[in-house]
């Protein structure tokens, strides 16, 4: 795989994640009638978990005895996976479901756009990810695009306890997105399988305890299938694959494009007319994406010695280690995964806050 293709792959993965997440609302509206909210969230997450399990089993048979390209999940990843499940699979959806009961739909749509902002704030101030003025500007433009897109002049905008709950749910998802970066170098299908099954089971137990009803048996497979594609399924897999190269704030910004794709899906499924603000929202979105993808960040930086395991190639400026007889062979794309060591090195080249560039920045470099 050439360097140029690898350079754009994270952007493609992030966009695909936004496409699948954007399909959530219109596809759900198209297929689903009245179903209790928590049991529905449980089935969505279980669908993502079981779907990833089927993919893992299928690729094992297809691949045979060949070595996996992605690094396997280990016991050391359990705290991060537990955090992802707790914040993104349990706290966020449960908080959102209950908050939306007392929040007008128009208000909820507007407030849900806070998730990419929450992701960026948590990334910058808590996880110390490098976020410069260009990324802040892109975040503002993309968020503004989402606000224009979801604005309803006839809706009632009320700031209540339910609205605060929606903001809190977005903050929980912001933590989930940042915690996910710690396992972004691992097998994404395995990570999402664990998150989906654990979150689905826990949410389902909560739903049954509070007396929610199990839906009709004939509709359960459809709910599971929707979860496999959008609610924590393939959308989350693509998110993790982008996260390993772009960092949480930048990948979160791409996820903010999902309402735009949601409008397109609504137009296809329901022939809904585009809102008057759609052209303006498109312009804001396009400018924000341009700032995002055209970012060039370079300065002299130092890598401390580290030993870790993740999917990598050897034609970059970071992987020059020697291989022993037990190292798995390269895949057809020139990649493989194994435990390897990095020596201390100081150099300068364009980079993003990926697995190898999580260093501190002073204000001049941001």
PyMOL commands that set and color helices and strands:
alter all, ss='L'
color gray80, all
select helices_A, chain A and resi 3-31+37-63+75-100+105-111+114-126+133-150+161-183+188-209+217-229+234-246+248-255+258-270+278-293+363-365
alter helices_A, ss='H'
color red, helices_A
select strands_A, chain A and resi 298-303+306-312+336-342+345-350
alter strands_A, ss='S'
color yellow, strands_A
deselect
rebuild
show_as cartoon
